[in-house]
Amino acid sequence: MDSTRQIVTADRCDTGEVGGSCIVGGTTYGFESPPNWTDSGGVFHDTGWPACLPQMSSVKGLRIAADWLYLDGGAWATVFWVDCRSQ
């Protein structure tokens, strides 16, 4: 995980079959595939769905690393990591 990302507590995160989004204040951060995550035992994962944020669910109060991704002249608010240690 890039240590320059801001770690925040999401108001709410929602997932679909493929991707999802997390709302922090007035900003919605998205992801098109499962983000990296740390499980309840502190083990980092770069594949698979976060155990604390399964597909087709809604979770409140989840800690995430989020930032703006700048690519090809555009900017996207993006979730880079999910912290399942406190869930």
Summary of the structure (lengths in Angstrom):
residues: 87
radius of gyration: 11.9
end to end distance: 19.4
largest distance: 38.8
contacts: 242
relative contact order: 0.32
helix: 0%
strand: 51%
